[in-house]
Amino acid sequence: MEKTFITAREDRPGEAWLSRFVAGRAEAEKWYFGQTASDTPTANDCRAALLQHMLELMPFYESACALVGDDEVAHRMLSHYRPAPERFGCSQAVWFGPDGPALIRNFDYPPEIVSGRFEMTAWSSLKVISKAQRPWGGCVDGMNEEGLAASVTLGGGRTQGVGFSIILVIRYILETCRRVDEAVAALCRIPVALPQNVTVLDRSGQYATLLLGPRQRPIISRLRACTNHQRTTRPSSSSMARQLAIQQALADPSMSLSRLTDLFLRPPLYSRSGSHPTLYTAIYRPAEGRVDYVWPGKSWSHGFDDFQEGGYTHRFGEPV
């Protein structure tokens, strides 16, 4: 199985984004509505929720809605408000040794429903480098030019509540926050639809891991290793094994960032599952304004001053 990843510069969503949205419309509807019929908010409900919780994104949301035209279903999806449950695995860690601070993560997900797009944008006053995800605005991980980096894993449960997709909330903090304390305040304020874990790190070395979910008080922790469970959920054996592997690595006095990266490219952190393999490893260095996207045998480095557009095709299933 192969997947092509691209890096692209797109200051704001425009006609090129609209073409991608139209091409991925069916997948976006599956993501938002899920497999079974359920009550979903109206477009007016979605707009009101965005206006209340993420006011700064409203001009960009309205612009995206104008591009798709008079299409209430599209407007609802673009809001990321109250999406259906989903469940896949990821791992992330904060590194403070030489070459740090750094935020490293594996993104494990079904390849066919994940965008292959890494992009640099300039929606507002901040440039953002992120792993973009449909249908609009979503970021599963990223960093802004002020040196704030963020990454998300699923929280392990399937509880659904009245809130937003975490990938739009990640976009919001990267567009509006410069420091970890600002990001933490926003993450505690904005309701999320599903259990999620978010790690944020800034160039000063301040960091936090937040355990979030619907109808629960946010937990702000100093966890440097995070996988797919929370304190209130029973972890899967895979999630626990991955977290323990990271914790042991971080406790090793001989560990280096390059060795930690190698560990992220091997089991149990690296998944070769046919349905949800590790799609990429990202290493964000906020003090340098650089990110490396890594696969076994391939490293792709980008910065705000030298972001290069290009492509890379990875064959999954190769020996690690």
C-alpha positions as CSV (number, residue, x, y, z in Angstrom):
1,M,0.0,0.0,0.0
2,E,1.3,3.4,-1.0
3,K,0.4,7.0,0.1
4,T,1.6,10.2,-1.3
5,F,2.3,13.1,1.0
6,I,2.7,16.7,-0.2
7,T,3.9,19.9,1.3
8,A,2.1,23.0,0.1
9,R,1.9,26.8,0.8
10,E,-1.7,28.2,0.9
11,D,-2.1,31.4,2.8
12,R,-5.9,31.0,3.0
13,P,-8.4,28.5,1.7
14,G,-9.5,29.5,-1.8
15,E,-10.4,27.8,-5.1
16,A,-7.8,25.1,-4.7
17,W,-9.2,24.3,-1.3
18,L,-12.7,24.2,-2.8
19,S,-11.6,21.6,-5.4
20,R,-10.1,19.5,-2.6
21,F,-13.3,19.8,-0.6
22,V,-15.5,18.8,-3.5
23,A,-13.3,15.8,-4.2
24,G,-13.3,14.7,-0.6
25,R,-17.0,15.5,0.1
26,A,-18.1,11.9,0.6
27,E,-15.4,11.1,3.1
28,A,-16.1,14.4,5.0
29,E,-19.7,13.4,5.4
30,K,-18.8,10.0,6.8
31,W,-16.4,11.7,9.2
32,Y,-19.0,14.2,10.4
33,F,-22.2,12.2,10.4
34,G,-20.8,8.8,11.3
35,Q,-22.4,5.4,10.4
36,T,-25.8,5.8,12.0
37,A,-28.4,8.5,11.9
38,S,-28.4,10.9,14.9
39,D,-29.5,14.3,15.8
40,T,-27.1,16.9,14.4
41,P,-27.2,20.7,14.8
42,T,-28.5,23.1,12.1
43,A,-26.1,25.4,10.2
44,N,-27.4,28.2,12.4
45,D,-26.6,26.3,15.5
46,C,-23.1,25.6,14.2
47,R,-22.5,29.2,13.4
48,A,-23.7,30.4,16.8
49,A,-21.4,27.9,18.5
50,L,-18.4,29.1,16.6
51,L,-19.3,32.7,17.3
52,Q,-19.5,32.0,21.0
53,H,-16.4,29.9,21.4
54,M,-14.0,30.7,18.6
55,L,-14.9,34.2,17.4
56,E,-11.5,34.8,15.8
57,L,-12.2,32.0,13.3
58,M,-15.5,33.4,12.1
59,P,-14.1,35.5,9.1
60,F,-12.4,32.4,7.8
61,Y,-15.4,30.1,8.4
62,E,-17.7,32.6,6.6
63,S,-15.2,32.7,3.7
64,A,-15.2,28.9,3.4
65,C,-19.0,28.9,3.5
66,A,-19.1,31.5,0.8
67,L,-16.9,29.3,-1.4
68,V,-19.1,26.3,-1.1
69,G,-22.3,28.4,-1.6
70,D,-25.8,27.9,-0.3
71,D,-25.1,24.4,1.1
72,E,-26.4,23.8,4.7
73,V,-24.8,20.4,5.0
74,A,-21.4,21.7,4.0
75,H,-21.8,24.6,6.4
76,R,-22.5,22.2,9.2
77,M,-19.4,20.0,8.4
78,L,-17.2,23.0,8.0
79,S,-18.0,24.1,11.6
80,H,-16.6,20.9,13.1
81,Y,-19.4,21.2,15.7
82,R,-20.6,17.9,17.2
83,P,-18.9,15.4,14.9
84,A,-19.5,11.6,15.2
85,P,-17.3,9.4,17.4
86,E,-14.1,7.9,16.0
87,R,-11.3,5.7,17.4
88,F,-7.7,5.3,16.3
89,G,-4.3,5.4,18.0
90,C,-1.4,7.9,18.3
91,S,1.6,8.5,20.5
92,Q,3.4,11.7,21.5
93,A,6.2,12.9,23.8
94,V,7.9,16.0,25.0
95,W,11.8,16.0,24.8
96,F,14.0,18.3,26.9
97,G,17.5,17.0,26.2
98,P,20.0,18.2,23.6
99,D,18.3,19.5,20.4
100,G,15.2,20.2,22.5
101,P,12.7,21.3,23.5
102,A,10.8,19.1,21.0
103,L,7.4,17.6,20.6
104,I,7.5,14.2,18.8
105,R,4.5,12.3,17.7
106,N,3.3,9.3,15.7
107,F,0.0,9.6,13.8
108,D,-1.8,6.2,13.4
109,Y,-4.9,6.3,11.2
110,P,-6.5,4.7,8.2
111,P,-4.6,5.9,5.2
112,E,-7.6,6.2,2.9
113,I,-9.4,8.8,5.0
114,V,-6.4,10.9,5.9
115,S,-5.2,13.9,3.9
116,G,-1.7,13.6,2.7
117,R,-1.2,17.3,3.0
118,F,1.3,19.2,5.2
119,E,1.0,22.9,4.7
120,M,2.2,26.3,5.7
121,T,-0.6,28.9,6.0
122,A,-1.0,32.5,7.0
123,W,-4.7,33.0,7.9
124,S,-4.1,35.9,10.2
125,S,-1.0,37.4,11.8
126,L,0.8,34.1,12.3
127,K,2.3,31.6,9.9
128,V,1.4,28.0,10.8
129,I,3.0,24.7,9.6
130,S,0.6,21.8,10.2
131,K,-0.6,18.4,9.2
132,A,-3.9,19.5,7.6
133,Q,-7.1,17.4,7.7
134,R,-10.4,17.8,5.9
135,P,-13.0,19.2,5.6
136,W,-11.7,22.7,6.5
137,G,-9.2,24.1,8.9
138,G,-8.4,21.0,10.8
139,C,-4.9,20.3,12.2
140,V,-3.9,17.0,13.9
141,D,-0.6,18.6,14.9
142,G,1.3,21.8,14.1
143,M,3.3,24.8,15.1
144,N,3.1,28.5,14.7
145,E,6.0,31.0,14.0
146,E,5.9,32.2,17.6
147,G,7.0,28.8,18.7
148,L,3.9,27.2,20.0
149,A,3.5,23.5,19.0
150,A,0.5,21.2,19.6
151,S,-0.4,17.6,19.0
152,V,-3.5,15.5,19.7
153,T,-4.3,11.9,20.5
154,L,-7.7,10.3,21.0
155,G,-8.6,9.9,24.6
156,G,-9.7,6.3,24.5
157,G,-13.4,6.6,25.0
158,R,-16.4,7.0,22.6
159,T,-18.4,9.4,24.7
160,Q,-20.0,12.1,22.4
161,G,-21.0,15.5,23.7
162,V,-21.9,19.0,22.6
163,G,-18.6,20.5,21.4
164,F,-16.1,20.8,18.5
165,S,-13.8,18.5,16.7
166,I,-10.4,18.8,18.4
167,I,-8.6,19.3,15.1
168,L,-10.4,22.7,14.6
169,V,-9.5,23.6,18.2
170,I,-5.9,22.9,17.5
171,R,-6.2,25.2,14.5
172,Y,-7.7,27.9,16.8
173,I,-4.9,27.8,19.3
174,L,-2.2,27.9,16.7
175,E,-3.9,30.9,15.1
176,T,-4.5,32.8,18.3
177,C,-2.0,31.7,21.0
178,R,1.7,32.3,21.4
179,R,2.5,30.6,24.7
180,V,1.5,27.4,26.5
181,D,-0.5,29.3,29.2
182,E,-2.6,31.0,26.5
183,A,-3.2,27.6,24.8
184,V,-4.1,25.9,28.1
185,A,-6.7,28.6,28.8
186,A,-8.3,28.2,25.4
187,L,-8.3,24.4,25.6
188,C,-10.0,24.6,29.0
189,R,-12.6,27.0,27.7
190,I,-13.7,25.5,24.4
191,P,-16.0,22.4,24.6
192,V,-14.8,19.3,22.7
193,A,-17.1,16.7,21.3
194,L,-15.0,13.6,22.1
195,P,-12.4,12.5,24.6
196,Q,-9.0,13.9,23.5
197,N,-5.5,14.4,24.8
198,V,-3.6,17.5,23.7
199,T,0.1,18.2,24.4
200,V,1.3,21.8,23.9
201,L,4.9,23.0,24.0
202,D,6.4,26.4,23.4
203,R,9.9,27.7,22.6
204,S,10.6,28.5,26.2
205,G,10.2,24.9,27.2
206,Q,6.9,25.4,29.0
207,Y,4.5,22.4,28.3
208,A,1.3,20.8,29.4
209,T,-0.7,17.7,28.5
210,L,-4.5,18.2,28.8
211,L,-7.0,15.4,29.1
212,L,-10.2,16.7,27.7
213,G,-13.7,15.3,27.0
214,P,-17.4,16.1,27.0
215,R,-19.0,16.6,30.3
216,Q,-15.8,16.4,32.3
217,R,-13.5,19.0,33.9
218,P,-10.2,19.4,31.9
219,I,-7.2,17.8,33.6
220,I,-4.0,19.8,33.1
221,S,-1.1,17.4,33.6
222,R,2.7,17.4,33.4
223,L,2.7,14.1,31.4
224,R,5.5,14.0,28.9
225,A,4.3,10.8,27.4
226,C,0.8,10.5,26.0
227,T,-1.1,7.8,24.1
228,N,-4.8,6.9,23.9
229,H,-6.2,6.7,27.4
230,Q,-7.1,8.9,30.3
231,R,-7.3,8.4,34.0
232,T,-11.0,7.7,33.9
233,T,-10.8,5.1,31.1
234,R,-9.4,1.6,31.0
235,P,-6.4,1.6,28.6
236,S,-6.0,-0.9,25.8
237,S,-3.0,-3.1,26.0
238,S,-1.5,-1.2,23.0
239,S,-2.0,2.2,24.5
240,M,-0.4,1.2,27.8
241,A,2.5,-0.5,26.1
242,R,3.2,2.6,24.0
243,Q,3.0,4.9,26.9
244,L,5.3,2.7,29.1
245,A,7.8,2.5,26.2
246,I,8.0,6.3,25.9
247,Q,8.2,6.8,29.7
248,Q,11.1,4.3,29.9
249,A,12.9,6.1,27.1
250,L,12.5,9.5,28.6
251,A,13.9,8.2,31.9
252,D,17.0,6.8,30.3
253,P,19.9,9.2,31.0
254,S,21.7,8.1,27.8
255,M,18.6,8.9,25.6
256,S,19.0,11.4,22.7
257,L,16.4,12.9,20.4
258,S,17.7,10.9,17.5
259,R,17.5,7.7,19.5
260,L,14.0,8.6,20.7
261,T,13.0,9.2,17.1
262,D,14.3,5.8,16.2
263,L,12.1,4.3,18.9
264,F,9.1,6.0,17.4
265,L,9.9,4.2,14.2
266,R,9.8,0.7,15.8
267,P,7.1,-1.3,17.6
268,P,5.4,-0.9,19.9
269,L,5.3,2.8,19.0
270,Y,5.3,2.2,15.3
271,S,2.2,0.5,14.0
272,R,2.3,-1.7,10.9
273,S,-1.4,-2.5,11.1
274,G,-3.0,-2.7,7.7
275,S,-6.1,-0.7,8.8
276,H,-4.4,2.0,10.8
277,P,-0.6,2.1,10.4
278,T,1.7,4.8,11.6
279,L,1.3,7.3,8.7
280,Y,4.2,9.6,9.8
281,T,6.3,10.7,12.7
282,A,6.6,14.5,13.3
283,I,9.3,16.2,15.4
284,Y,8.5,19.9,16.2
285,R,11.4,22.1,17.4
286,P,9.6,25.3,18.4
287,A,12.8,27.2,19.4
288,E,14.1,26.7,15.9
289,G,10.8,27.0,14.0
290,R,11.4,23.7,12.3
291,V,9.6,20.4,11.9
292,D,10.9,17.1,10.6
293,Y,8.4,14.6,9.1
294,V,9.9,11.2,9.3
295,W,9.3,7.7,7.8
296,P,11.6,4.7,8.0
297,G,14.4,5.6,5.6
298,K,13.1,9.2,4.9
299,S,13.3,12.5,6.7
300,W,11.7,15.7,5.4
301,S,12.7,19.0,7.2
302,H,10.8,22.3,6.9
303,G,11.0,25.7,8.5
304,F,9.1,29.0,8.3
305,D,12.0,30.6,6.4
306,D,12.6,27.7,4.0
307,F,9.4,25.8,3.6
308,Q,9.7,23.9,0.4
309,E,6.8,22.5,-1.6
310,G,7.1,18.9,-2.8
311,G,5.9,15.4,-2.5
312,Y,6.9,12.0,-1.1
313,T,5.3,8.6,-1.7
314,H,5.7,6.1,1.2
315,R,5.1,2.3,0.8
316,F,3.6,0.9,4.0
317,G,4.2,-2.6,5.0
318,E,7.9,-2.5,4.3
319,P,10.2,-4.0,7.0
320,V,11.1,-1.5,9.8
